[in-house]
Amino acid sequence: LYVLYIISYLLFQVSYDGLAFQYFWPESPLFHVKSAFLFSPVTLFFILSFATHFLKLKENIIGLYFITRVLIAIIVIEFFIILFGFQYPFQVILTNIINFAIMATLNVAAVMSLIKGYKPARFFIIAWMVFSSTLIIFSLYAVGLFPHFHFISDGYALQVGSAFEILLFSFALADKFQVMRQDKEQAQQKAMEMLEDLVDHKTRNLKDAKLYIESIIENSPYAIIALDSDGIINFVNKAYEEMFEYPKEKVIGTNMLSFKSVQESGLADKYRQVFKGTNYYQENIPFQSGITNKEFILNVSMTAIR
């Protein structure tokens, strides 16, 4: 939109200066008379569209957004009036009225955007006020309300104002991109912090759940033992120590399947079957500890945990 605005303004300027008639359409004097007036609403159309998008009026100031929509509709109507029913005195007055309405609207929109905390509006305010000041002087001169100066009548004031405006709009766009980049970085940082908080929260929950489960297993009244695929004992709880009267420090790390008592009871073979994917439960199994020679009647449940 900004590029289209610059192109349309350049066409307006060369039409007003007569350069377009000299180089582009020298065989069309009637179009030359209308050309500056035709490119004026085109320029206003694109500057309104650009300003509406740049200042985010639809998101931030919905009332002024609707006003810009109405002004754009009026500009379109003006364009067709010039194209099909051009009358010079009437057109000068109509164009100036629309110019003043647009200048006032965009000045108010820029100031309100800045008040609402939209930082890129800073350069837009300066740029638009510089340009609108020269445009007001030019419009007043066009209707005979401003004294004659060659600097104004030859269009130099408008050219200087537009040059400053384009330069400041460039700063405004660069400032907007900088703000957008900072906002993106802040959003990413906030997202990372939220993710870290979530991970910490989940980690704490998992740790709490792990401690809770370990507490249940450790304090279970039933003897619980955990073996790996080779039969190496990884864990025994308090009930196991009390039942077999043997400390866990001497049990953990030994191969339970190599115990003679485990082999004679048939539990070694059952364990190998369970590890292949079948569960096992059996009651009233005679068992004699190979460590203390104490005899037991066991109820055994085995499950593979993968």
Disulfide bonds with the S-S distance in Angstrom:
none
